[in-house]
Amino acid sequence: MNITKDDLAILEQALQSALANSTDYQEISMYEQVLEKFHQQHKARADGFRYDYDDSNI
């Protein structure tokens, strides 16, 4: 499945909207966890480096 940056922005906005309109604490927790993953991934892309190391040879 190919997900574009626009798709990710829409998904993030939908999660934020669902988070703002929910009163179920378990549901809110799940939305917050997914949003945190979005933010972590955005930070990783923003620094211009990608850290994929193969430590199998050590």
C-alpha positions, -999 to 999 in steps of 0.1 A, spaced: 0 0 0 14 34 -10 6 61 14 15 97 4 23 126 26 -11 140 19 -27 107 30 -6 109 62 -17 144 69 -54 135 65 -50 105 88 -32 126 114 -60 152 112 -86 126 116 -69 112 146 -66 146 162 -103 152 155 -113 119 170 -91 126 200 -107 159 206 -142 144 204 -138 113 224 -146 108 261 -135 71 263 -101 71 281 -89 39 264 -98 53 230 -80 85 238 -49 66 249 -49 46 216 -52 78 195 -24 95 215 -1 65 209 -7 66 172 -2 104 170 31 100 189 42 75 162 33 101 136 54 128 154 84 105 159 84 95 122 81 132 112 111 141 134 131 112 119 125 125 84 131 161 93 168 156 104 178 143 69 194 112 83 182 76 84 197 52 109 194 17 96 223 -3 109 229 -40 103 246 -52 135 246 -88 124 283 -87 116 294 -76 150 
